[in-house]
Amino acid sequence: MVKFGIKNIWLHKLRSLLTVLGIVFGVASVIAMLAIGEGASFEAREKIKELGSNNIIIRSFNPPADADASQSSSLNVFGLTPVDLRRIKTIPSVENVVPTWELKETIWFGNAKVPGTVVGTVPSYANVYNLAIPSGRFITPADQDNFQPVAVIGAGVNRTLFTTEPPIGKRIKIKSGYFTVVGVVGERAFQAANEGFEADDMNMAVYIPLTTSRAFFGEYEVKKGSGGMRSWERSWVKFHRFVARVVDTGQIMQTSAIIRSLLDENRKKTDYEILVPIELLKQAEHTKRIFSIVLGSIAAISLLVGGIGIMNIMLATVTERTREIGIRRALGAKQADIIHQFLTEAVLLSASGGFLGVAIGIIVPKMVTHFAGMTTLVTSWSVIVSFAISVAVGVLFGIYPARRAALLDPIQALRHE
């Protein structure tokens, strides 16, 4: 019966192909949609692992200037201070607080250069941020206490500056200072601005002791303001970022509220923001669910259209083969045999469409990854479920044409021209 069904489908190749296009696109869109959603979810989980599910990130930012502020060169003080650091450390649920001081600069090695971020920090930064150090070591307390000119470079900096030789022991130049590379950080996920973080590629970071950063780069940052005026930032009383590690994940939101309350007590302006990575993950998961529902609806419509197409072509086939049905009934075929024959053809059509859809659905995510740079993950269960749905569509929309064929009067069918 299957061979006979395949033969009938093969006799009308183009018509059969056009019939199953709805199934093809429906299955392909289901698999591709789930692959993109899984990829986004995977990236979010990886970022949470790197940023720390128990971490709270507090970041400085420069608030808008007052309308009556002086237009001349001035000393501009804002952001997180050592006082803020001490106060946050007093919170019982906070296990550790890591400060950072950051500077956008060009990193040199010989004639090679790359733009990056200099991060002055403390030894515990590696543990709080879950940094992997595949080569060398991270900053030590001795480096911090002795103002050592050492640096730990990100994977991107290593890849760009040290293409032919190992970096450990080499000296890199930042401004007029030279730093000895003592370690390399493993590849990190890119922090995207649309997730609440500034566009900051952690692979292009260079980590140095916090004390050394102050000694080498001075107490002030000089930035040109509008109209060529200068705005001075007092770096020695300001940190760019704190990373607070909380003892228990369940206390993160409560601790975040306490930190905000402490920081707001002695501030006239809000010059900081608090980011909770685990909350960002929840937002990403929520977005993924909405995305999946929308694309799932589109896929369901495609499958519905595909099923209607199969029903339509099967009804036309019943009309075309009415005389054949009459002959088979006259030769002793039962109604169940006719039902099985036409239902088999409907299932073969939908299954072939499902097979093509699976192939396209696996190829499309790979193309998205290649051309758009997005992470995609094709899961085995999405392939199995999509193919099973395509077969179920064939059964569902093939029953009516099959029953209509089986209920034809044999005598009337034999008289059909």
VEXLO-937868 format. One record per residue (C-alpha): x, y, z; residue number from 1. Coordinates in Angstrom, 2 decimals, decimal comma, padded with zeros to 5 digits, m for minus. Layout:
+---------+---------+---------+-----+
|       u |       v |       w | num |
+---------+---------+---------+-----+
|       X |       Y |       Z | NUM |
...
+---------+---------+---------+-----+
//
This chain:
+---------+---------+---------+-----+
|       u |       v |       w | num |
+---------+---------+---------+-----+
|  000,00 |  000,00 |  000,00 |   1 |
|  002,91 |  002,32 |  000,79 |   2 |
|  004,56 |  001,54 | m002,55 |   3 |
|  001,29 |  002,27 | m004,35 |   4 |
|  000,98 |  005,56 | m002,45 |   5 |
|  004,54 |  006,58 | m003,37 |   6 |
|  003,84 |  005,73 | m007,02 |   7 |
|  000,71 |  007,92 | m007,09 |   8 |
|  002,57 |  010,83 | m005,46 |   9 |
|  005,51 |  010,46 | m007,87 |  10 |
|  003,19 |  010,65 | m010,87 |  11 |
|  002,41 |  014,26 | m009,89 |  12 |
|  005,79 |  015,45 | m008,56 |  13 |
|  005,31 |  019,20 | m008,99 |  14 |
|  001,80 |  019,18 | m007,58 |  15 |
|  002,94 |  017,13 | m004,59 |  16 |
|  005,86 |  019,49 | m003,95 |  17 |
|  003,62 |  022,57 | m004,02 |  18 |
|  001,16 |  020,78 | m001,73 |  19 |
|  003,72 |  020,17 |  001,02 |  20 |
|  005,33 |  023,63 |  000,98 |  21 |
|  003,16 |  024,76 |  003,90 |  22 |
|  004,34 |  021,79 |  005,95 |  23 |
|  007,94 |  022,43 |  004,91 |  24 |
|  007,92 |  026,06 |  006,00 |  25 |
|  005,96 |  025,30 |  009,16 |  26 |
|  008,36 |  022,62 |  010,37 |  27 |
|  011,42 |  024,64 |  009,33 |  28 |
|  010,18 |  027,73 |  011,17 |  29 |
|  009,46 |  025,71 |  014,34 |  30 |
|  012,96 |  024,23 |  014,42 |  31 |
|  014,68 |  027,51 |  013,49 |  32 |
|  012,63 |  029,48 |  016,04 |  33 |
|  013,46 |  027,04 |  018,84 |  34 |
|  017,14 |  027,00 |  017,81 |  35 |
|  017,38 |  030,81 |  017,98 |  36 |
|  015,48 |  030,88 |  021,28 |  37 |
|  017,69 |  028,16 |  022,79 |  38 |
|  020,78 |  030,00 |  021,57 |  39 |
|  019,65 |  033,23 |  023,23 |  40 |
|  018,86 |  031,36 |  026,43 |  41 |
|  022,26 |  029,65 |  026,35 |  42 |
|  024,04 |  033,00 |  025,95 |  43 |
|  022,07 |  034,46 |  028,86 |  44 |
|  022,97 |  031,50 |  031,08 |  45 |
|  026,64 |  031,77 |  030,13 |  46 |
|  026,66 |  035,48 |  030,97 |  47 |
|  025,09 |  034,76 |  034,34 |  48 |
|  027,82 |  032,21 |  035,05 |  49 |
|  030,47 |  034,78 |  034,14 |  50 |
|  028,92 |  037,77 |  035,87 |  51 |
|  027,98 |  035,65 |  038,87 |  52 |
|  024,48 |  034,63 |  039,90 |  53 |
|  025,24 |  035,85 |  043,44 |  54 |
|  026,63 |  039,22 |  042,33 |  55 |
|  025,23 |  042,75 |  042,45 |  56 |
|  026,99 |  045,25 |  040,19 |  57 |
|  027,02 |  048,93 |  041,18 |  58 |
|  028,34 |  051,25 |  038,48 |  59 |
|  029,17 |  054,97 |  038,51 |  60 |
|  027,86 |  057,35 |  035,89 |  61 |
|  028,16 |  061,10 |  035,42 |  62 |
|  024,78 |  062,76 |  036,13 |  63 |
|  023,62 |  065,68 |  033,95 |  64 |
|  025,16 |  069,00 |  034,96 |  65 |
|  023,02 |  071,69 |  036,59 |  66 |
|  021,82 |  074,49 |  034,33 |  67 |
|  023,62 |  077,06 |  036,50 |  68 |
|  026,87 |  075,09 |  036,69 |  69 |
|  030,06 |  076,96 |  035,92 |  70 |
|  031,17 |  076,76 |  032,27 |  71 |
|  034,85 |  077,14 |  033,18 |  72 |
|  037,30 |  074,33 |  033,88 |  73 |
|  036,28 |  072,69 |  037,14 |  74 |
|  036,91 |  069,72 |  039,38 |  75 |
|  034,05 |  067,30 |  038,75 |  76 |
|  033,54 |  064,75 |  041,52 |  77 |
|  030,97 |  062,00 |  041,10 |  78 |
|  030,46 |  058,29 |  041,47 |  79 |
|  031,31 |  055,64 |  044,03 |  80 |
|  033,69 |  056,48 |  046,86 |  81 |
|  035,77 |  054,62 |  049,49 |  82 |
|  033,08 |  055,59 |  052,02 |  83 |
|  030,48 |  053,79 |  049,89 |  84 |
|  032,75 |  050,75 |  049,76 |  85 |
|  033,10 |  050,60 |  053,54 |  86 |
|  029,36 |  051,00 |  054,09 |  87 |
|  028,44 |  048,21 |  051,66 |  88 |
|  030,92 |  045,88 |  053,39 |  89 |
|  028,95 |  046,30 |  056,63 |  90 |
|  025,83 |  044,65 |  055,16 |  91 |
|  025,57 |  041,14 |  056,76 |  92 |
|  024,40 |  039,42 |  053,56 |  93 |
|  027,37 |  040,76 |  051,54 |  94 |
|  030,25 |  038,30 |  051,47 |  95 |
|  032,73 |  040,44 |  049,53 |  96 |
|  032,90 |  043,75 |  047,62 |  97 |
|  035,37 |  044,27 |  044,78 |  98 |
|  036,11 |  047,81 |  043,52 |  99 |
|  037,40 |  048,68 |  040,04 | 100 |
|  038,86 |  051,78 |  038,41 | 101 |
|  038,68 |  051,76 |  034,61 | 102 |
|  040,30 |  053,68 |  031,80 | 103 |
|  039,87 |  053,43 |  028,02 | 104 |
|  043,36 |  053,35 |  026,53 | 105 |
|  045,47 |  051,97 |  023,70 | 106 |
|  047,61 |  048,95 |  024,62 | 107 |
|  050,95 |  048,59 |  022,83 | 108 |
|  053,37 |  045,72 |  022,31 | 109 |
|  056,17 |  046,72 |  020,02 | 110 |
|  054,56 |  048,24 |  016,95 | 111 |
|  051,27 |  046,40 |  017,50 | 112 |
|  048,43 |  048,19 |  019,27 | 113 |
|  044,84 |  047,59 |  020,23 | 114 |
|  042,18 |  049,74 |  021,98 | 115 |
|  041,16 |  048,29 |  025,30 | 116 |
|  040,05 |  048,94 |  028,87 | 117 |
|  042,53 |  049,18 |  031,74 | 118 |
|  040,88 |  047,78 |  034,87 | 119 |
|  042,53 |  048,57 |  038,19 | 120 |
|  041,23 |  046,08 |  040,72 | 121 |
|  042,04 |  043,77 |  043,62 | 122 |
|  043,04 |  040,05 |  043,73 | 123 |
|  039,54 |  038,81 |  044,70 | 124 |
|  038,14 |  040,18 |  041,40 | 125 |
|  038,99 |  036,87 |  039,69 | 126 |
|  036,89 |  034,84 |  042,15 | 127 |
|  033,94 |  037,23 |  042,21 | 128 |
|  033,78 |  037,40 |  038,39 | 129 |
|  034,59 |  033,69 |  037,91 | 130 |
|  037,59 |  034,43 |  035,70 | 131 |
|  039,39 |  031,46 |  034,18 | 132 |
|  043,18 |  031,93 |  033,94 | 133 |
|  044,42 |  029,27 |  031,48 | 134 |
|  047,90 |  030,79 |  031,33 | 135 |
|  049,88 |  032,41 |  034,14 | 136 |
|  048,18 |  033,91 |  037,20 | 137 |
|  045,97 |  036,76 |  038,35 | 138 |
|  046,91 |  039,75 |  040,50 | 139 |
|  048,18 |  038,77 |  043,98 | 140 |
|  048,06 |  040,62 |  047,33 | 141 |
|  051,84 |  041,15 |  047,01 | 142 |
|  051,29 |  042,91 |  043,66 | 143 |
|  048,67 |  045,10 |  045,30 | 144 |
|  050,73 |  045,95 |  048,37 | 145 |
|  053,94 |  046,68 |  046,45 | 146 |
|  052,41 |  048,69 |  043,57 | 147 |
|  053,80 |  046,15 |  041,09 | 148 |
|  053,61 |  047,05 |  037,35 | 149 |
|  052,05 |  043,73 |  036,34 | 150 |
|  049,11 |  043,05 |  034,03 | 151 |
|  046,70 |  040,24 |  033,27 | 152 |
|  045,38 |  040,55 |  029,72 | 153 |
|  042,06 |  039,49 |  028,20 | 154 |
|  041,79 |  036,87 |  025,48 | 155 |
|  041,15 |  039,50 |  022,78 | 156 |
|  044,22 |  041,53 |  023,72 | 157 |
|  046,31 |  038,36 |  023,72 | 158 |
|  044,94 |  037,32 |  020,34 | 159 |
|  045,70 |  040,71 |  018,77 | 160 |
|  049,10 |  041,60 |  020,26 | 161 |
|  050,70 |  038,19 |  020,68 | 162 |
|  050,06 |  036,31 |  017,47 | 163 |
|  053,38 |  034,44 |  017,26 | 164 |
|  054,77 |  034,28 |  020,80 | 165 |
|  053,57 |  033,55 |  024,34 | 166 |
|  052,65 |  036,73 |  026,29 | 167 |
|  053,81 |  035,72 |  029,77 | 168 |
|  056,81 |  037,78 |  030,80 | 169 |
|  056,46 |  040,28 |  027,94 | 170 |
|  056,06 |  044,01 |  028,61 | 171 |
|  053,12 |  045,97 |  027,26 | 172 |
|  052,87 |  049,75 |  027,15 | 173 |
|  049,88 |  051,80 |  028,34 | 174 |
|  050,36 |  055,56 |  028,00 | 175 |
|  053,93 |  056,06 |  029,27 | 176 |
|  053,91 |  053,07 |  031,61 | 177 |
|  055,23 |  049,56 |  031,01 | 178 |
|  053,60 |  046,49 |  032,55 | 179 |
|  054,80 |  042,88 |  032,66 | 180 |
|  052,19 |  040,34 |  031,55 | 181 |
|  051,75 |  037,69 |  034,26 | 182 |
|  048,52 |  036,02 |  033,11 | 183 |
|  045,89 |  035,63 |  030,40 | 184 |
|  042,14 |  035,50 |  031,05 | 185 |
|  040,09 |  032,91 |  029,16 | 186 |
|  037,52 |  033,87 |  026,53 | 187 |
|  034,56 |  035,76 |  027,98 | 188 |
|  031,03 |  036,42 |  026,74 | 189 |
|  030,42 |  039,86 |  025,23 | 190 |
|  028,45 |  042,23 |  027,47 | 191 |
|  025,81 |  043,85 |  025,27 | 192 |
|  024,36 |  047,29 |  025,89 | 193 |
|  020,77 |  046,09 |  025,41 | 194 |
|  021,04 |  043,98 |  028,55 | 195 |
|  021,67 |  046,93 |  030,81 | 196 |
|  025,45 |  046,98 |  030,43 | 197 |
|  027,57 |  049,41 |  028,51 | 198 |
|  028,99 |  047,99 |  025,29 | 199 |
|  032,08 |  046,50 |  026,94 | 200 |
|  034,06 |  043,60 |  025,53 | 201 |
|  035,69 |  041,98 |  028,56 | 202 |
|  038,10 |  040,16 |  026,24 | 203 |
|  039,74 |  043,53 |  025,52 | 204 |
|  040,47 |  044,28 |  029,19 | 205 |
|  043,86 |  044,58 |  030,90 | 206 |
|  043,77 |  043,99 |  034,66 | 207 |
|  046,34 |  045,70 |  036,89 | 208 |
|  046,54 |  046,21 |  040,69 | 209 |
|  044,27 |  049,02 |  041,90 | 210 |
|  047,17 |  050,67 |  043,75 | 211 |
|  049,32 |  050,54 |  040,62 | 212 |
|  046,58 |  052,13 |  038,50 | 213 |
|  046,51 |  055,13 |  040,86 | 214 |
|  050,30 |  055,41 |  040,91 | 215 |
|  050,72 |  055,21 |  037,12 | 216 |
|  047,72 |  057,17 |  035,90 | 217 |
|  047,49 |  059,87 |  038,56 | 218 |
|  044,69 |  061,19 |  040,70 | 219 |
|  042,74 |  062,94 |  037,98 | 220 |
|  041,12 |  062,08 |  034,70 | 221 |
|  041,09 |  064,88 |  032,16 | 222 |
|  038,27 |  064,94 |  029,62 | 223 |
|  037,37 |  067,68 |  027,18 | 224 |
|  033,86 |  068,96 |  027,64 | 225 |
|  031,63 |  070,74 |  025,14 | 226 |
|  033,13 |  073,75 |  023,40 | 227 |
|  036,65 |  072,56 |  024,19 | 228 |
|  036,23 |  073,15 |  027,95 | 229 |
|  037,77 |  070,67 |  030,35 | 230 |
|  036,04 |  068,61 |  033,00 | 231 |
|  038,25 |  067,13 |  035,72 | 232 |
|  037,21 |  063,89 |  037,40 | 233 |
|  038,79 |  063,23 |  040,77 | 234 |
|  039,74 |  059,58 |  040,43 | 235 |
|  041,17 |  059,00 |  043,89 | 236 |
|  037,80 |  059,47 |  045,55 | 237 |
|  035,87 |  057,64 |  042,83 | 238 |
|  035,52 |  054,04 |  041,70 | 239 |
|  033,93 |  053,09 |  038,41 | 240 |
|  032,37 |  049,90 |  039,67 | 241 |
|  031,69 |  047,74 |  042,71 | 242 |
|  030,87 |  044,05 |  042,47 | 243 |
|  029,17 |  042,84 |  045,65 | 244 |
|  028,91 |  039,09 |  046,18 | 245 |
|  025,89 |  038,04 |  048,24 | 246 |
|  026,02 |  034,99 |  050,51 | 247 |
|  022,66 |  033,58 |  049,38 | 248 |
|  020,97 |  034,05 |  045,98 | 249 |
|  017,61 |  034,37 |  047,73 | 250 |
|  018,81 |  037,56 |  049,46 | 251 |
|  019,94 |  039,36 |  046,29 | 252 |
|  016,92 |  041,61 |  045,78 | 253 |
|  016,72 |  042,51 |  049,47 | 254 |
|  020,46 |  043,26 |  049,55 | 255 |
|  020,15 |  045,35 |  046,39 | 256 |
|  017,48 |  047,49 |  048,08 | 257 |
|  019,68 |  047,94 |  051,17 | 258 |
|  022,64 |  049,02 |  049,02 | 259 |
|  020,47 |  051,54 |  047,19 | 260 |
|  019,22 |  052,94 |  050,52 | 261 |
|  022,78 |  053,30 |  051,88 | 262 |
|  024,07 |  055,00 |  048,74 | 263 |
|  021,14 |  057,43 |  048,56 | 264 |
|  021,58 |  058,71 |  052,13 | 265 |
|  024,34 |  061,26 |  051,44 | 266 |
|  023,72 |  062,00 |  047,77 | 267 |
|  022,08 |  065,03 |  046,18 | 268 |
|  022,13 |  063,38 |  042,73 | 269 |
|  021,93 |  059,82 |  041,60 | 270 |
|  025,34 |  059,10 |  040,12 | 271 |
|  025,25 |  055,30 |  040,19 | 272 |
|  023,13 |  052,43 |  038,91 | 273 |
|  022,59 |  048,94 |  040,27 | 274 |
|  022,49 |  045,92 |  037,97 | 275 |
|  021,49 |  042,45 |  039,15 | 276 |
|  022,60 |  039,77 |  036,65 | 277 |
|  020,06 |  037,20 |  037,82 | 278 |
|  017,26 |  039,71 |  037,16 | 279 |
|  018,63 |  040,31 |  033,68 | 280 |
|  018,44 |  036,57 |  033,09 | 281 |
|  014,77 |  036,57 |  034,10 | 282 |
|  014,12 |  039,42 |  031,67 | 283 |
|  015,93 |  037,53 |  028,91 | 284 |
|  013,88 |  034,40 |  029,62 | 285 |
|  010,67 |  036,45 |  029,56 | 286 |
|  011,66 |  037,96 |  026,21 | 287 |
|  012,47 |  034,49 |  024,91 | 288 |
|  009,01 |  033,22 |  025,90 | 289 |
|  007,31 |  036,09 |  024,07 | 290 |
|  009,55 |  035,52 |  021,06 | 291 |
|  008,72 |  031,79 |  021,10 | 292 |
|  004,97 |  032,43 |  021,32 | 293 |
|  005,02 |  034,85 |  018,38 | 294 |
|  007,13 |  032,63 |  016,14 | 295 |
|  005,26 |  029,54 |  017,33 | 296 |
|  002,00 |  031,15 |  016,22 | 297 |
|  003,49 |  031,87 |  012,80 | 298 |
|  004,70 |  028,28 |  012,55 | 299 |
|  001,28 |  026,96 |  013,60 | 300 |
| m000,40 |  029,03 |  010,87 | 301 |
|  002,08 |  027,64 |  008,32 | 302 |
|  001,28 |  024,08 |  009,42 | 303 |
| m002,45 |  024,81 |  009,28 | 304 |
| m002,10 |  026,16 |  005,74 | 305 |
| m000,02 |  023,11 |  004,85 | 306 |
| m002,69 |  020,80 |  006,24 | 307 |
| m005,42 |  022,58 |  004,28 | 308 |
| m003,28 |  022,22 |  001,16 | 309 |
| m002,99 |  018,48 |  001,73 | 310 |
| m006,74 |  018,16 |  002,28 | 311 |
| m007,42 |  020,16 | m000,88 | 312 |
| m005,14 |  018,06 | m003,08 | 313 |
| m006,44 |  014,81 | m001,61 | 314 |
| m010,05 |  015,86 | m002,34 | 315 |
| m009,01 |  016,64 | m005,92 | 316 |
| m007,28 |  013,25 | m006,10 | 317 |
| m010,45 |  011,50 | m004,93 | 318 |
| m012,39 |  013,19 | m007,76 | 319 |
| m009,72 |  012,25 | m010,32 | 320 |
| m009,59 |  008,61 | m009,17 | 321 |
| m013,31 |  008,01 | m008,68 | 322 |
| m013,43 |  005,35 | m011,42 | 323 |
| m010,35 |  003,64 | m009,95 | 324 |
| m012,10 |  003,55 | m006,56 | 325 |
| m015,17 |  001,98 | m008,16 | 326 |
| m013,05 | m000,72 | m009,85 | 327 |
| m011,24 | m001,57 | m006,63 | 328 |
| m014,51 | m001,80 | m004,72 | 329 |
| m015,97 | m004,01 | m007,46 | 330 |
| m012,96 | m006,33 | m007,16 | 331 |
| m013,57 | m006,78 | m003,44 | 332 |
| m011,76 | m003,88 | m001,72 | 333 |
| m013,41 | m002,86 |  001,54 | 334 |
| m014,07 |  000,69 |  002,72 | 335 |
| m011,22 |  000,30 |  005,24 | 336 |
| m008,81 | m000,51 |  002,38 | 337 |
| m009,78 |  002,69 |  000,53 | 338 |
| m009,40 |  004,73 |  003,73 | 339 |
| m005,97 |  003,22 |  004,37 | 340 |
| m004,85 |  003,92 |  000,83 | 341 |
| m005,74 |  007,61 |  000,77 | 342 |
| m004,68 |  008,16 |  004,38 | 343 |
| m001,31 |  006,60 |  003,56 | 344 |
| m000,84 |  009,02 |  000,68 | 345 |
| m001,75 |  011,99 |  002,89 | 346 |
|  000,72 |  010,87 |  005,57 | 347 |
|  003,43 |  010,29 |  002,95 | 348 |
|  002,91 |  013,83 |  001,67 | 349 |
|  003,07 |  015,38 |  005,13 | 350 |
|  006,01 |  013,19 |  006,20 | 351 |
|  008,02 |  014,15 |  003,11 | 352 |
|  007,20 |  017,80 |  003,81 | 353 |
|  008,27 |  017,28 |  007,41 | 354 |
|  011,54 |  015,71 |  006,30 | 355 |
|  012,33 |  018,64 |  004,00 | 356 |
|  011,30 |  021,07 |  006,75 | 357 |
|  013,67 |  019,41 |  009,22 | 358 |
|  016,55 |  019,68 |  006,74 | 359 |
|  015,84 |  023,39 |  006,12 | 360 |
|  015,22 |  023,99 |  009,83 | 361 |
|  018,70 |  022,64 |  010,65 | 362 |
|  020,41 |  024,61 |  007,87 | 363 |
|  018,77 |  028,00 |  008,60 | 364 |
|  020,16 |  028,35 |  012,19 | 365 |
|  023,65 |  027,57 |  010,89 | 366 |
|  023,23 |  030,35 |  008,33 | 367 |
|  021,99 |  032,73 |  011,04 | 368 |
|  025,05 |  031,91 |  013,15 | 369 |
|  027,39 |  032,38 |  010,19 | 370 |
|  025,97 |  035,63 |  008,80 | 371 |
|  024,45 |  037,30 |  011,88 | 372 |
|  026,87 |  036,03 |  014,50 | 373 |
|  024,02 |  034,85 |  016,75 | 374 |
|  024,33 |  031,70 |  018,82 | 375 |
|  021,80 |  029,03 |  017,79 | 376 |
|  021,22 |  025,56 |  019,22 | 377 |
|  019,20 |  022,92 |  017,36 | 378 |
|  017,88 |  020,48 |  019,95 | 379 |
|  016,98 |  016,88 |  019,14 | 380 |
|  013,58 |  017,17 |  020,81 | 381 |
|  012,59 |  020,13 |  018,60 | 382 |
|  013,36 |  018,05 |  015,49 | 383 |
|  011,41 |  015,04 |  016,78 | 384 |
|  008,40 |  017,08 |  017,90 | 385 |
|  008,26 |  019,09 |  014,66 | 386 |
|  008,42 |  015,98 |  012,49 | 387 |
|  005,77 |  014,24 |  014,63 | 388 |
|  003,47 |  017,26 |  014,28 | 389 |
|  003,89 |  017,20 |  010,48 | 390 |
|  002,86 |  013,54 |  010,38 | 391 |
| m000,08 |  014,26 |  012,71 | 392 |
| m001,19 |  017,06 |  010,36 | 393 |
| m001,22 |  014,55 |  007,49 | 394 |
| m003,39 |  012,16 |  009,48 | 395 |
| m005,76 |  014,90 |  010,68 | 396 |
| m006,29 |  016,53 |  007,29 | 397 |
| m006,22 |  013,25 |  005,39 | 398 |
| m009,07 |  011,56 |  007,26 | 399 |
| m011,89 |  013,49 |  005,60 | 400 |
| m010,76 |  012,91 |  001,97 | 401 |
| m010,09 |  009,24 |  002,78 | 402 |
| m013,55 |  008,74 |  004,28 | 403 |
| m015,15 |  010,56 |  001,35 | 404 |
| m013,38 |  008,20 | m001,05 | 405 |
| m014,42 |  005,13 |  000,95 | 406 |
| m018,10 |  006,18 |  001,09 | 407 |
| m018,45 |  006,53 | m002,69 | 408 |
| m021,11 |  004,26 | m004,18 | 409 |
| m019,23 |  001,60 | m006,23 | 410 |
| m021,81 |  001,60 | m009,09 | 411 |
| m021,82 |  005,40 | m009,37 | 412 |
| m018,03 |  005,42 | m009,20 | 413 |
| m017,78 |  002,93 | m012,12 | 414 |
| m020,04 |  005,15 | m014,23 | 415 |
| m017,85 |  008,23 | m013,51 | 416 |
| m015,99 |  009,53 | m016,60 | 417 |
+---------+---------+---------+-----+
//
